[in-house]
Amino acid sequence: MKQLNLVAIVGATASGKSAWAVKLAKKFNGVIISADSRQVYKGLDVATAKVTKAEMDGVPHYLLSVVKPDEEFNVAIYQKMVEKILDRLRRSHRPKVPFLVGGTGLYVAAITEGYQLPTVSPDAKLRARLAKQPLTKLIEQLRRLDPDTAVDINNPRRVIRAIEILQAGGRPAKTKPSFEVLKIGIQLPREKIYHNIGHRVRTLDWDALTRETRRLMRAGFDFNSNPLTAIYYRPVKDFIEGRLDRDQTIAKLIRGDKNYAKRQLTWFNKDKTIHWVTTLTEAERLVKSFLETPD
């Protein structure tokens, strides 16, 4: 069976990952596997900037819109889904190159670094107790349990889950993946990222975004649940309910996206195996060299 080679395309939100990935996949006979923790949900399209059918340009995309917003989903489930996709690609008579694309650092790391995730059931009482604590206290507790934690400490939900796992005696381990990995990061000046964020928010289809949010409200989904903590939904809900005007909502969306980009860059900058590039041509050269390297 031929050795599988996986290319990860990472970077901050609004850095152009999706567009680059489509061009690279078309050039190198690839498919795209999303590594976005919000785009896995059905009906969460406008707010998560989910790639459209037209933008896919004929390239197969996996793990977009695969679960409902009220279904349980986590990195362990994601990892199993990706492993099944990679196994099918590996066994195919016409193998394609998998491009793992997204800005959820933990999802990318779970695949490219071979995480072995412990199976620990949710503890509702522990979660409720931890949720009452300030984030600073949660981080202190997490670091006492695991001084070398790789968890996104700016994300309270992930910090609480990490504490839950560690208190139950579980600890993620790493093993070498059964495939070769090339990680490419899109490097843009921070001001360019912020400009892109502002442009994206100001030019998005406002009517479509409010319709999407109203549909989620009518369905009775919890806006404090994991899927709907995506940056756009709660401010737009506040707009719909009259607590914010449109300009205030847009400003809040831009601010939220900028803070998210900072957290993403903090995560990815810790990974010294990422090859940071500024042009698509550089990325193409890296992929070409990677795929031509003998198994």
Buried (B, 14 or more C-beta within 10 A) or exposed (E): EEEBBBBBBBBBBBBBBBBBBBBBBEBBEBBBBBBBBBBBBEBBBBBBBBBEEEEBEEBEBBBBBBBBBEEEBBBBBBBEBBEEBBEEBBEEEEBBBBBBBBBBBBBBBBBBBBBEBBEBEEBEEBBEEBEEBEEEEBBEBBBEBBEEBBBBBBBBBBBBBBBBBBBBEBBBEEEEBEBBBBBBBBBBEEEEBBEBBBEBBEEBEBEEBBEBBEEBBEEEBEBEEBBBBBBBBBBBBBBBEEEBEEEEBBBBBBBBBBEBBBBBBEBBEEBEEBEBBEEBEBBBEBBEEBBEEEE
